[in-house]
Amino acid sequence: MKLIIDAMGGDNAPVEIVKGALQGQKRWGVDVILTGDTAAILKALESCGETTLPKGMEIAHADEVVEMCDDPATVFRRKKNTSMGLGLNMVKDGKGDAFISAGSTGALLTGATLLVKRVRGIRRAAMAPLIPTTTGKAVLIDCGANADCTPEYLVQFAYLGSFYAQRVMGIEKPRVGLLNIGAEDSKGTDLQRETLALLREAGEAGHLNFIGNIEAKEAIKGGCDVIVTDGFSGNVMLKTMEGVGSMAGSVIKGIFKKNLLTKLAALAVMPGLNDFKAMMDPNKVGGTAFVGISKPVIKAHGSSNAEAIENAIGQAVQFAQSGIIADIEKNIDLMKIGRE
């Protein structure tokens, strides 16, 4: 398998991106194409102890970089040879099996939509990270790609998330829940109530294993396998979880540092605390796929370090091999609601 990685995207590019690519190449056994400034990439490789280009690694030169301040709607027209744009075009043309970037989320989503294209019939691509729950993990869809949504978008997200849970997580009949402020049918805005009716129809028809509305606290307890929501609410939920995890870690650390007795207790529970920390660490996750795009495009978080890129490579491999895009294409008629 050959992966294309934007070497210039993200806060820690290119050194951490290149280092992560080297680690991921060894761990996952993939070939890698790094897009970006050749001199900067070679210098980053040298800082990682590589005096020559490693076997199975190539560089595709790009003169420009998509900056965080660039307008996602116009950047690919104004900048014709960016590391992100080059990578997107290469995966579109079949020169790699997946594309990974830690660059601007808005630009990557726009570029994936305009250059790689959505699966025909999909109205909006969505970000679908796996979030930790009491019983394991759940797909959160969407988590930031689409702040303003229609019921049609959310219904499609439910199908996309269900296919993701089946193919990537191995769940035969994923439980799909609609994120809301209560379980009752009357709760939420018009968006939630209209979406609820449509998802219930899909559930009764046997197309989805829809369980109804679900509150965030119940979702975190493992109440469903797929959490369907608009990108605004999903992003708030995701960032809140990350913040609470960080706060809990700091508070617990302070408790165990109080005296000798608590320090001894810390030694006994340290493995469990480290496991908890890993659950909430975005670097352990690596990134998330844009589900609904016709080729695998993975968004790594902007502050990705080498570990995050290594794990994003693993996500890309898993996503590319899962068959989820074929599932979406095969079942697109079930997801069409209203006008095309």
KEDREN-853257 format. One record per residue (C-alpha): x, y, z; residue in three letters. Coordinates in Angstrom, 1 decimal, always signed. Layout:
REM residues N
+--------+--------+--------+---------+
:      X :      Y :      Z : residuo :
+--------+--------+--------+---------+
:      X :      Y :      Z :     ALA :
...
+--------+--------+--------+---------+
REM end
This chain:
REM residues 340
+--------+--------+--------+---------+
:      X :      Y :      Z : residuo :
+--------+--------+--------+---------+
:   +0.0 :   +0.0 :   +0.0 :     MET :
:   +1.2 :   +3.5 :   -0.8 :     LYS :
:   +0.2 :   +6.5 :   +1.2 :     LEU :
:   +0.6 :  +10.2 :   +0.4 :     ILE :
:   +1.4 :  +12.5 :   +3.3 :     ILE :
:   +1.4 :  +16.3 :   +3.4 :     ASP :
:   +4.9 :  +17.0 :   +4.9 :     ALA :
:   +4.3 :  +20.7 :   +5.2 :     MET :
:   +0.9 :  +20.7 :   +7.0 :     GLY :
:   +0.5 :  +21.2 :  +10.7 :     GLY :
:   +2.1 :  +23.1 :  +13.6 :     ASP :
:   +5.1 :  +20.8 :  +13.8 :     ASN :
:   +5.8 :  +20.3 :  +10.1 :     ALA :
:   +8.0 :  +19.2 :   +8.5 :     PRO :
:  +10.2 :  +17.5 :  +11.1 :     VAL :
:   +7.5 :  +15.7 :  +13.2 :     GLU :
:   +5.5 :  +14.8 :  +10.0 :     ILE :
:   +8.6 :  +13.3 :   +8.4 :     VAL :
:   +9.6 :  +11.5 :  +11.7 :     LYS :
:   +6.1 :  +10.1 :  +12.0 :     GLY :
:   +6.1 :   +9.0 :   +8.4 :     ALA :
:   +9.4 :   +7.1 :   +9.0 :     LEU :
:   +7.9 :   +5.4 :  +12.1 :     GLN :
:   +4.6 :   +4.6 :  +10.4 :     GLY :
:   +6.4 :   +3.2 :   +7.4 :     GLN :
:   +8.3 :   +0.7 :   +9.6 :     LYS :
:   +5.3 :   -0.1 :  +11.7 :     ARG :
:   +2.6 :   -0.6 :   +9.0 :     TRP :
:   +4.8 :   -1.7 :   +6.1 :     GLY :
:   +3.7 :   +0.9 :   +3.7 :     VAL :
:   +5.3 :   +3.0 :   +1.0 :     ASP :
:   +5.1 :   +6.7 :   +1.5 :     VAL :
:   +5.1 :   +9.8 :   -0.8 :     ILE :
:   +5.9 :  +13.0 :   +1.0 :     LEU :
:   +4.5 :  +16.2 :   -0.6 :     THR :
:   +6.2 :  +19.5 :   +0.0 :     GLY :
:   +9.5 :  +21.4 :   -0.4 :     ASP :
:  +12.2 :  +18.9 :   -1.3 :     THR :
:  +15.0 :  +20.7 :   +0.5 :     ALA :
:  +13.0 :  +21.1 :   +3.7 :     ALA :
:  +11.9 :  +17.4 :   +3.7 :     ILE :
:  +15.5 :  +16.2 :   +3.1 :     LEU :
:  +16.7 :  +18.4 :   +6.0 :     LYS :
:  +14.0 :  +16.9 :   +8.2 :     ALA :
:  +15.0 :  +13.4 :   +7.2 :     LEU :
:  +18.6 :  +14.3 :   +8.1 :     GLU :
:  +17.5 :  +15.5 :  +11.5 :     SER :
:  +15.9 :  +12.0 :  +11.9 :     CYS :
:  +19.2 :  +10.3 :  +11.1 :     GLY :
:  +18.5 :   +9.5 :   +7.5 :     GLU :
:  +21.2 :  +10.8 :   +5.2 :     THR :
:  +19.5 :   +9.3 :   +2.1 :     THR :
:  +15.9 :   +8.8 :   +1.1 :     LEU :
:  +14.8 :   +5.5 :   +2.7 :     PRO :
:  +13.6 :   +2.7 :   +0.5 :     LYS :
:   +9.9 :   +2.9 :   -0.2 :     GLY :
:   +9.8 :   +6.7 :   +0.4 :     MET :
:   +9.5 :   +9.3 :   -2.3 :     GLU :
:   +9.2 :  +13.1 :   -2.4 :     ILE :
:   +6.8 :  +15.0 :   -4.6 :     ALA :
:   +7.9 :  +18.6 :   -4.8 :     HIS :
:   +5.5 :  +21.5 :   -4.0 :     ALA :
:   +6.6 :  +25.1 :   -3.8 :     ASP :
:   +3.7 :  +26.4 :   -1.7 :     GLU :
:   +2.0 :  +25.6 :   +1.6 :     VAL :
:   -1.7 :  +26.0 :   +2.7 :     VAL :
:   -1.5 :  +28.4 :   +5.7 :     GLU :
:   -4.0 :  +28.4 :   +8.5 :     MET :
:   -4.9 :  +32.0 :   +7.6 :     CYS :
:   -5.7 :  +31.0 :   +4.0 :     ASP :
:   -9.3 :  +31.1 :   +2.8 :     ASP :
:  -10.3 :  +27.5 :   +2.2 :     PRO :
:  -12.7 :  +28.6 :   -0.5 :     ALA :
:  -10.0 :  +30.2 :   -2.7 :     THR :
:   -6.7 :  +28.8 :   -1.6 :     VAL :
:   -6.4 :  +26.2 :   -4.3 :     PHE :
:   -7.2 :  +28.8 :   -7.0 :     ARG :
:   -4.6 :  +31.3 :   -5.7 :     ARG :
:   -1.9 :  +28.7 :   -4.8 :     LYS :
:   -1.5 :  +26.2 :   -7.7 :     LYS :
:   +1.2 :  +24.0 :   -6.2 :     ASN :
:   +0.6 :  +23.5 :   -2.5 :     THR :
:   +1.7 :  +20.3 :   -0.7 :     SER :
:   -1.9 :  +19.7 :   +0.3 :     MET :
:   -3.3 :  +20.3 :   -3.2 :     GLY :
:   -0.7 :  +18.2 :   -4.8 :     LEU :
:   -1.4 :  +15.3 :   -2.4 :     GLY :
:   -5.2 :  +15.5 :   -3.0 :     LEU :
:   -4.7 :  +15.5 :   -6.8 :     ASN :
:   -2.4 :  +12.5 :   -6.5 :     MET :
:   -4.8 :  +10.4 :   -4.5 :     VAL :
:   -7.6 :  +11.4 :   -6.9 :     LYS :
:   -5.4 :  +10.2 :   -9.8 :     ASP :
:   -4.7 :   +6.9 :   -8.1 :     GLY :
:   -1.1 :   +7.5 :   -7.4 :     LYS :
:   -1.6 :   +6.5 :   -3.8 :     GLY :
:   -4.2 :   +4.7 :   -1.7 :     ASP :
:   -4.9 :   +7.4 :   +0.8 :     ALA :
:   -3.9 :  +11.0 :   +1.7 :     PHE :
:   -3.0 :  +12.3 :   +5.2 :     ILE :
:   -2.6 :  +16.0 :   +6.2 :     SER :
:   -2.4 :  +17.8 :   +9.5 :     ALA :
:   -3.0 :  +21.1 :   +7.7 :     GLY :
:   -6.1 :  +23.4 :   +7.8 :     SER :
:   -9.3 :  +21.4 :   +8.3 :     THR :
:  -11.4 :  +23.8 :   +6.3 :     GLY :
:   -8.9 :  +23.7 :   +3.4 :     ALA :
:   -8.6 :  +19.9 :   +3.5 :     LEU :
:  -12.4 :  +19.5 :   +3.4 :     LEU :
:  -12.8 :  +22.0 :   +0.6 :     THR :
:  -10.0 :  +20.4 :   -1.4 :     GLY :
:  -11.2 :  +16.9 :   -0.8 :     ALA :
:  -14.7 :  +18.0 :   -2.0 :     THR :
:  -13.6 :  +20.0 :   -5.0 :     LEU :
:  -10.6 :  +17.9 :   -6.1 :     LEU :
:  -11.2 :  +14.4 :   -5.0 :     VAL :
:  -15.0 :  +14.7 :   -5.0 :     LYS :
:  -17.7 :  +13.2 :   -2.8 :     ARG :
:  -19.2 :   +9.9 :   -3.5 :     VAL :
:  -22.0 :  +10.6 :   -6.0 :     ARG :
:  -25.2 :  +11.2 :   -4.1 :     GLY :
:  -23.5 :  +12.3 :   -0.8 :     ILE :
:  -24.5 :  +15.8 :   +0.1 :     ARG :
:  -21.7 :  +16.5 :   +2.6 :     ARG :
:  -18.7 :  +14.6 :   +3.8 :     ALA :
:  -18.3 :  +14.2 :   +7.5 :     ALA :
:  -15.6 :  +13.8 :  +10.1 :     MET :
:  -16.1 :  +10.6 :  +12.1 :     ALA :
:  -13.6 :  +10.2 :  +15.0 :     PRO :
:  -13.8 :   +7.2 :  +17.3 :     LEU :
:  -14.3 :   +8.5 :  +20.8 :     ILE :
:  -13.8 :   +6.5 :  +24.1 :     PRO :
:  -16.9 :   +5.3 :  +26.0 :     THR :
:  -17.3 :   +3.3 :  +29.2 :     THR :
:  -17.8 :   +0.1 :  +27.2 :     THR :
:  -15.3 :   +0.8 :  +24.3 :     GLY :
:  -15.6 :   +3.3 :  +21.5 :     LYS :
:  -18.2 :   +5.0 :  +19.4 :     ALA :
:  -18.3 :   +6.9 :  +16.1 :     VAL :
:  -19.1 :  +10.6 :  +16.5 :     LEU :
:  -20.4 :  +12.0 :  +13.2 :     ILE :
:  -20.1 :  +14.9 :  +12.4 :     ASP :
:  -17.4 :  +16.5 :  +14.7 :     CYS :
:  -16.8 :  +19.8 :  +12.9 :     GLY :
:  -16.9 :  +19.6 :   +9.1 :     ALA :
:  -20.5 :  +20.8 :   +8.9 :     ASN :
:  -21.7 :  +23.4 :  +11.4 :     ALA :
:  -25.0 :  +24.0 :   +9.7 :     ASP :
:  -26.9 :  +20.9 :   +8.8 :     CYS :
:  -30.3 :  +19.8 :   +7.4 :     THR :
:  -32.2 :  +16.7 :   +8.3 :     PRO :
:  -31.0 :  +15.1 :   +5.0 :     GLU :
:  -27.3 :  +15.6 :   +6.0 :     TYR :
:  -27.9 :  +14.0 :   +9.4 :     LEU :
:  -29.7 :  +11.0 :   +7.9 :     VAL :
:  -26.8 :  +10.5 :   +5.5 :     GLN :
:  -24.3 :  +10.9 :   +8.5 :     PHE :
:  -26.2 :   +8.1 :  +10.2 :     ALA :
:  -25.7 :   +5.7 :   +7.3 :     TYR :
:  -22.1 :   +6.8 :   +6.9 :     LEU :
:  -21.4 :   +6.3 :  +10.6 :     GLY :
:  -23.1 :   +2.9 :  +10.5 :     SER :
:  -21.0 :   +1.7 :   +7.6 :     PHE :
:  -17.9 :   +3.0 :   +9.4 :     TYR :
:  -18.8 :   +1.1 :  +12.6 :     ALA :
:  -19.5 :   -2.1 :  +10.6 :     GLN :
:  -16.4 :   -2.0 :   +8.4 :     ARG :
:  -13.8 :   -0.4 :  +10.7 :     VAL :
:  -15.0 :   -1.4 :  +14.2 :     MET :
:  -16.4 :   -4.8 :  +13.2 :     GLY :
:  -19.9 :   -4.2 :  +14.7 :     ILE :
:  -22.5 :   -6.2 :  +12.8 :     GLU :
:  -25.5 :   -4.1 :  +13.7 :     LYS :
:  -24.3 :   -0.8 :  +15.1 :     PRO :
:  -26.7 :   +1.0 :  +17.4 :     ARG :
:  -27.3 :   +4.5 :  +15.9 :     VAL :
:  -28.4 :   +7.3 :  +18.3 :     GLY :
:  -29.3 :  +10.9 :  +17.5 :     LEU :
:  -27.6 :  +13.3 :  +19.9 :     LEU :
:  -30.2 :  +15.4 :  +21.7 :     ASN :
:  -30.9 :  +17.2 :  +25.0 :     ILE :
:  -33.3 :  +14.4 :  +26.0 :     GLY :
:  -34.6 :  +11.1 :  +25.0 :     ALA :
:  -38.2 :  +12.2 :  +24.4 :     GLU :
:  -39.4 :  +12.8 :  +20.8 :     ASP :
:  -40.4 :  +16.4 :  +21.7 :     SER :
:  -36.9 :  +17.4 :  +22.7 :     LYS :
:  -34.5 :  +19.5 :  +20.5 :     GLY :
:  -34.9 :  +22.0 :  +17.7 :     THR :
:  -36.7 :  +21.5 :  +14.4 :     ASP :
:  -33.5 :  +19.9 :  +13.1 :     LEU :
:  -33.5 :  +17.1 :  +15.7 :     GLN :
:  -37.2 :  +16.5 :  +15.6 :     ARG :
:  -37.4 :  +16.3 :  +11.8 :     GLU :
:  -34.2 :  +14.1 :  +11.7 :     THR :
:  -35.7 :  +11.8 :  +14.4 :     LEU :
:  -38.7 :  +11.1 :  +12.2 :     ALA :
:  -36.6 :  +10.3 :   +9.2 :     LEU :
:  -34.2 :   +8.1 :  +11.1 :     LEU :
:  -37.1 :   +6.2 :  +12.7 :     ARG :
:  -38.5 :   +5.5 :   +9.2 :     GLU :
:  -35.1 :   +4.1 :   +8.2 :     ALA :
:  -35.0 :   +2.0 :  +11.4 :     GLY :
:  -38.5 :   +0.6 :  +10.9 :     GLU :
:  -37.6 :   -0.3 :   +7.3 :     ALA :
:  -34.6 :   -2.3 :   +8.6 :     GLY :
:  -32.0 :   +0.0 :   +7.0 :     HIS :
:  -30.5 :   +1.2 :  +10.2 :     LEU :
:  -30.4 :   -0.1 :  +13.8 :     ASN :
:  -31.8 :   +3.2 :  +15.1 :     PHE :
:  -32.4 :   +3.5 :  +18.9 :     ILE :
:  -33.8 :   +7.1 :  +19.0 :     GLY :
:  -32.5 :  +10.2 :  +20.8 :     ASN :
:  -29.6 :   +9.9 :  +23.1 :     ILE :
:  -28.1 :  +12.4 :  +25.6 :     GLU :
:  -24.4 :  +13.0 :  +25.6 :     ALA :
:  -24.0 :  +11.5 :  +29.1 :     LYS :
:  -25.6 :   +8.2 :  +28.0 :     GLU :
:  -23.6 :   +8.1 :  +24.8 :     ALA :
:  -20.4 :   +8.4 :  +26.8 :     ILE :
:  -21.6 :   +5.5 :  +28.9 :     LYS :
:  -21.7 :   +3.3 :  +25.8 :     GLY :
:  -25.4 :   +3.7 :  +25.0 :     GLY :
:  -24.9 :   +3.6 :  +21.2 :     CYS :
:  -22.2 :   +2.8 :  +18.7 :     ASP :
:  -22.8 :   +5.7 :  +16.3 :     VAL :
:  -23.6 :   +9.2 :  +17.7 :     ILE :
:  -25.2 :  +11.4 :  +14.9 :     VAL :
:  -25.1 :  +15.1 :  +15.2 :     THR :
:  -24.3 :  +18.4 :  +13.4 :     ASP :
:  -20.7 :  +19.5 :  +13.3 :     GLY :
:  -21.2 :  +22.3 :  +15.7 :     PHE :
:  -22.6 :  +20.2 :  +18.5 :     SER :
:  -20.3 :  +17.3 :  +17.7 :     GLY :
:  -17.2 :  +19.5 :  +17.9 :     ASN :
:  -18.4 :  +21.0 :  +21.3 :     VAL :
:  -18.8 :  +17.4 :  +22.6 :     MET :
:  -15.4 :  +16.3 :  +21.3 :     LEU :
:  -13.5 :  +19.3 :  +22.7 :     LYS :
:  -15.4 :  +19.1 :  +26.0 :     THR :
:  -14.3 :  +15.4 :  +26.4 :     MET :
:  -10.7 :  +16.3 :  +25.6 :     GLU :
:  -10.9 :  +19.2 :  +28.1 :     GLY :
:  -12.4 :  +17.1 :  +30.9 :     VAL :
:   -9.9 :  +14.3 :  +30.3 :     GLY :
:   -7.0 :  +16.8 :  +30.6 :     SER :
:   -8.5 :  +18.4 :  +33.7 :     MET :
:   -9.2 :  +15.0 :  +35.3 :     ALA :
:   -5.6 :  +14.0 :  +34.6 :     GLY :
:   -4.2 :  +17.1 :  +36.3 :     SER :
:   -6.5 :  +16.8 :  +39.3 :     VAL :
:   -5.7 :  +13.2 :  +39.9 :     ILE :
:   -2.0 :  +13.9 :  +39.5 :     LYS :
:   -2.3 :  +16.6 :  +42.2 :     GLY :
:   -4.1 :  +14.2 :  +44.5 :     ILE :
:   -1.4 :  +11.6 :  +44.3 :     PHE :
:   +1.4 :  +14.2 :  +44.9 :     LYS :
:   +0.0 :  +15.3 :  +48.3 :     LYS :
:   +2.2 :  +13.1 :  +50.5 :     ASN :
:   +4.3 :   +9.9 :  +50.7 :     LEU :
:   +1.2 :   +7.7 :  +51.2 :     LEU :
:   -0.6 :   +9.0 :  +48.2 :     THR :
:   +2.7 :   +8.8 :  +46.1 :     LYS :
:   +2.9 :   +5.1 :  +47.1 :     LEU :
:   -0.7 :   +4.6 :  +46.1 :     ALA :
:   +0.0 :   +6.2 :  +42.8 :     ALA :
:   +2.6 :   +3.5 :  +42.0 :     LEU :
:   -0.1 :   +0.9 :  +42.4 :     ALA :
:   -2.7 :   +2.5 :  +40.1 :     VAL :
:   -0.2 :   +4.0 :  +37.6 :     MET :
:   -0.9 :   +1.4 :  +34.8 :     PRO :
:   -4.6 :   +2.2 :  +35.0 :     GLY :
:   -4.0 :   +5.9 :  +35.0 :     LEU :
:   -1.8 :   +5.6 :  +32.0 :     ASN :
:   -4.5 :   +3.6 :  +30.2 :     ASP :
:   -7.0 :   +6.4 :  +31.0 :     PHE :
:   -4.6 :   +9.1 :  +29.7 :     LYS :
:   -4.1 :   +7.1 :  +26.5 :     ALA :
:   -7.8 :   +6.9 :  +25.9 :     MET :
:   -8.1 :  +10.7 :  +25.9 :     MET :
:   -4.8 :  +11.5 :  +24.1 :     ASP :
:   -5.4 :  +12.7 :  +20.5 :     PRO :
:   -1.9 :  +11.6 :  +19.5 :     ASN :
:   -2.9 :   +8.0 :  +20.2 :     LYS :
:   -5.9 :   +8.4 :  +17.8 :     VAL :
:   -3.9 :  +10.1 :  +15.1 :     GLY :
:   -6.8 :  +11.7 :  +13.1 :     GLY :
:  -10.1 :  +11.0 :  +11.4 :     THR :
:  -11.3 :  +10.2 :   +8.0 :     ALA :
:  -13.6 :  +12.4 :   +5.9 :     PHE :
:  -16.3 :   +9.9 :   +5.3 :     VAL :
:  -18.2 :  +10.4 :   +2.1 :     GLY :
:  -15.2 :  +11.4 :   -0.1 :     ILE :
:  -14.6 :   +9.1 :   -3.0 :     SER :
:  -11.0 :   +8.3 :   -1.9 :     LYS :
:   -9.6 :   +7.9 :   +1.6 :     PRO :
:   -8.6 :  +11.4 :   +3.0 :     VAL :
:   -7.4 :  +11.5 :   +6.6 :     ILE :
:   -7.3 :  +14.6 :   +8.7 :     LYS :
:   -4.6 :  +14.5 :  +11.4 :     ALA :
:   -4.9 :  +17.2 :  +14.2 :     HIS :
:   -3.0 :  +20.4 :  +13.7 :     GLY :
:   -0.6 :  +19.9 :  +16.5 :     SER :
:   +0.3 :  +16.3 :  +15.5 :     SER :
:   +3.6 :  +15.0 :  +16.6 :     ASN :
:   +5.4 :  +12.0 :  +15.2 :     ALA :
:   +3.3 :   +9.5 :  +17.2 :     GLU :
:   +0.1 :  +11.1 :  +15.9 :     ALA :
:   +1.3 :  +10.8 :  +12.3 :     ILE :
:   +2.3 :   +7.2 :  +12.9 :     GLU :
:   -1.2 :   +6.4 :  +14.2 :     ASN :
:   -2.8 :   +8.4 :  +11.4 :     ALA :
:   -1.0 :   +6.1 :   +8.9 :     ILE :
:   -2.5 :   +3.1 :  +10.7 :     GLY :
:   -6.0 :   +4.7 :  +10.4 :     GLN :
:   -5.4 :   +5.4 :   +6.7 :     ALA :
:   -4.4 :   +1.7 :   +6.1 :     VAL :
:   -7.5 :   +0.5 :   +8.0 :     GLN :
:   -9.9 :   +2.8 :   +6.3 :     PHE :
:   -8.5 :   +2.1 :   +2.8 :     ALA :
:   -8.7 :   -1.6 :   +3.3 :     GLN :
:  -12.2 :   -1.6 :   +5.0 :     SER :
:  -14.3 :   -1.4 :   +1.9 :     GLY :
:  -16.5 :   +1.4 :   +3.4 :     ILE :
:  -16.4 :   +3.5 :   +0.2 :     ILE :
:  -17.7 :   +0.6 :   -1.8 :     ALA :
:  -20.5 :   +0.1 :   +0.8 :     ASP :
:  -21.5 :   +3.8 :   +0.5 :     ILE :
:  -21.6 :   +3.6 :   -3.3 :     GLU :
:  -23.6 :   +0.4 :   -3.2 :     LYS :
:  -26.2 :   +1.8 :   -0.8 :     ASN :
:  -26.4 :   +5.4 :   -1.9 :     ILE :
:  -30.1 :   +5.0 :   -3.0 :     ASP :
:  -31.1 :   +4.4 :   +0.7 :     LEU :
:  -29.5 :   +7.7 :   +1.7 :     MET :
:  -31.2 :   +9.9 :   -0.9 :     LYS :
:  -33.8 :  +12.2 :   +0.6 :     ILE :
:  -35.4 :  +15.1 :   -1.2 :     GLY :
:  -33.8 :  +16.8 :   -4.2 :     ARG :
:  -30.5 :  +15.9 :   -5.8 :     GLU :
+--------+--------+--------+---------+
REM end
